[in-house]
Amino acid sequence: MLALLGLAVLVASPLWCIAVVVKLVSVVLPGRRPDRGVHLLRWSAGMAVAAAVGCYLLASGAVAFAEHESRSGADSSPAPACRGEEVPRETRLHLVTHRASYFPPGFDCVLDDGTTYESSGVYGTLNTCVVVFAVGAGALAASAGFAAARRDRTRPVTRAGLRVTPRTTSGTMTE
């Protein structure tokens, strides 16, 4: 199931990139909203969350695929992910089993003496991307909150205690 979600993320990634580019272009075009800064920060935080979830699903899908590959077929033991060309022949002779982890995503190979090593794969890179995007999303969301609070503090207050945004009609200010 996770492998299929990982494939769906692969298909959706170009659409995500197009949405980001279109949003960035719309920022520089004339006719922007007055609160565009807060809106852009919130939107960027949402896109960072989407990127973090996408990277997690890609890594989990890769783990599911490696685990499936190690359980089916005549050449499935030891796990093909543990038998990469970068693994020395002496190490491959001592492979016993493997361990799959989904939080954080990873696929470890177990030797006969109980030691483990990370299989060939992109799990470390994708896990780093998940953390970077998640921290970035948190920072962007906090920045949006601070910017919205600062904007609300600068709005004028009426006698009723309600904040109003001044509107202009034919060049004159009205409340």
C-alpha positions as CSV (number, residue, x, y, z in Angstrom):
1,M,0.0,0.0,0.0
2,L,2.8,2.4,0.9
3,A,4.6,1.6,-2.3
4,L,1.5,2.7,-4.2
5,L,1.3,5.9,-2.2
6,G,5.0,6.5,-3.0
7,L,4.3,6.1,-6.7
8,A,1.3,8.5,-6.4
9,V,3.7,11.1,-4.8
10,L,6.1,10.6,-7.7
11,V,3.3,11.3,-10.2
12,A,2.1,14.4,-8.2
13,S,5.5,15.9,-7.7
14,P,5.6,17.7,-11.0
15,L,2.2,19.2,-10.3
16,W,3.4,20.4,-6.9
17,C,6.5,22.1,-8.5
18,I,4.2,23.8,-11.1
19,A,2.0,25.1,-8.3
20,V,5.0,26.5,-6.5
21,V,6.3,28.2,-9.6
22,V,2.9,29.7,-10.5
23,K,2.5,31.1,-6.9
24,L,6.0,32.6,-7.0
25,V,5.2,34.3,-10.4
26,S,1.9,35.6,-9.0
27,V,3.8,37.3,-6.2
28,V,5.7,39.6,-8.6
29,L,2.7,40.5,-10.8
30,P,0.7,43.7,-10.1
31,G,-2.7,43.7,-8.4
32,R,-1.6,41.8,-5.3
33,R,-3.7,41.6,-2.1
34,P,-2.8,44.0,0.7
35,D,-2.2,41.1,3.1
36,R,-0.2,39.1,0.6
37,G,2.7,38.7,3.0
38,V,0.7,36.7,5.6
39,H,-1.1,34.8,2.8
40,L,2.2,33.8,1.2
41,L,3.7,32.7,4.4
42,R,0.7,30.5,5.2
43,W,0.6,29.1,1.7
44,S,4.4,28.4,1.9
45,A,3.9,26.6,5.2
46,G,1.2,24.4,3.6
47,M,3.5,23.6,0.7
48,A,6.3,22.7,3.0
49,V,4.0,20.3,4.9
50,A,3.0,18.8,1.6
51,A,6.6,18.3,0.7
52,A,7.4,16.7,4.0
53,V,4.5,14.3,3.7
54,G,5.5,13.5,0.1
55,C,9.1,12.8,1.1
56,Y,7.9,10.6,3.9
57,L,5.6,8.6,1.6
58,L,8.4,8.2,-0.9
59,A,10.7,6.8,1.7
60,S,8.0,4.6,3.2
61,G,7.2,3.4,-0.3
62,A,10.8,2.5,-1.0
63,V,10.9,0.5,2.3
64,A,7.8,-1.3,1.4
65,F,9.2,-2.1,-2.1
66,A,12.5,-3.4,-0.6
67,E,10.6,-5.5,1.9
68,H,8.4,-7.0,-0.8
69,E,11.4,-7.6,-3.0
70,S,13.1,-9.5,-0.2
71,R,10.1,-11.8,0.4
72,S,9.2,-12.9,-3.1
73,G,11.1,-14.7,-5.8
74,A,13.9,-17.2,-6.1
75,D,16.7,-14.7,-5.5
76,S,15.1,-12.9,-2.6
77,S,17.3,-14.1,0.3
78,P,19.3,-12.2,1.5
79,A,17.5,-9.1,0.6
80,P,18.5,-7.6,-2.8
81,A,18.8,-4.2,-1.1
82,C,21.5,-5.6,1.2
83,R,23.5,-7.0,-1.7
84,G,24.5,-3.8,-3.5
85,E,27.8,-3.6,-5.4
86,E,29.1,-1.2,-2.7
87,V,28.8,-3.9,-0.1
88,P,32.1,-6.0,0.1
89,R,31.8,-9.6,-0.7
90,E,33.0,-10.7,2.7
91,T,30.1,-8.7,4.3
92,R,27.5,-10.2,1.9
93,L,28.6,-13.7,3.0
94,H,27.6,-13.0,6.6
95,L,24.1,-11.6,5.9
96,V,21.4,-13.2,7.9
97,T,18.2,-11.1,7.6
98,H,16.9,-7.6,7.4
99,R,14.9,-5.1,9.4
100,A,12.4,-2.7,7.9
101,S,11.4,0.4,9.8
102,Y,8.6,2.9,8.8
103,F,9.3,5.5,11.5
104,P,11.8,6.7,10.4
105,P,11.8,4.9,7.1
106,G,14.8,2.7,6.8
107,F,15.9,-0.8,5.7
108,D,18.7,-2.3,7.7
109,C,20.7,-5.4,6.9
110,V,21.6,-7.8,9.8
111,L,24.8,-9.8,9.9
112,D,25.3,-13.1,11.7
113,D,27.1,-11.4,14.6
114,G,24.1,-9.1,15.2
115,T,25.5,-5.9,13.8
116,T,23.6,-4.0,11.2
117,Y,24.3,-1.6,8.3
118,E,22.0,0.5,6.2
119,S,21.1,-1.0,2.9
120,S,21.6,0.8,-0.3
121,G,18.9,3.3,-0.8
122,V,17.8,6.9,-0.4
123,Y,16.3,6.6,3.0
124,G,18.8,8.9,4.8
125,T,18.4,11.6,2.2
126,L,14.6,11.5,2.2
127,N,14.5,11.4,6.0
128,T,16.7,14.6,6.1
129,C,14.3,16.2,3.6
130,V,11.3,15.3,5.8
131,V,12.9,17.0,8.8
132,V,14.1,20.1,6.8
133,F,10.6,20.6,5.3
134,A,8.8,20.0,8.6
135,V,11.1,22.5,10.5
136,G,10.7,25.0,7.6
137,A,6.9,24.6,7.7
138,G,6.9,25.3,11.5
139,A,9.1,28.4,11.0
140,L,6.9,29.6,8.2
141,A,3.7,29.0,10.2
142,A,5.1,30.9,13.2
143,S,6.2,33.7,11.0
144,A,2.7,34.0,9.5
145,G,1.3,34.1,13.0
146,F,3.7,36.9,14.1
147,A,3.0,38.8,10.9
148,A,-0.8,38.5,11.3
149,A,-0.5,39.7,14.9
150,R,1.7,42.6,13.9
151,R,-0.8,43.6,11.1
152,D,-3.7,43.4,13.6
153,R,-1.9,45.6,16.1
154,T,-1.3,48.3,13.4
155,R,-5.0,48.5,12.4
156,P,-7.0,51.4,13.9
157,V,-9.5,50.7,16.7
158,T,-12.9,52.3,16.6
159,R,-14.8,53.5,19.7
160,A,-16.7,50.2,19.9
161,G,-13.3,48.4,20.2
162,L,-13.5,46.8,16.8
163,R,-10.6,46.9,14.4
164,V,-11.5,48.2,11.0
165,T,-9.6,48.4,7.8
166,P,-9.8,51.8,6.1
167,R,-11.3,51.7,2.6
168,T,-10.8,54.3,-0.1
169,T,-13.5,55.4,-2.5
170,S,-12.7,58.0,-5.1
171,G,-9.6,59.0,-3.3
172,T,-11.1,59.8,0.2
173,M,-10.7,57.7,3.3
174,T,-13.9,56.3,4.9
175,E,-14.4,54.0,7.8
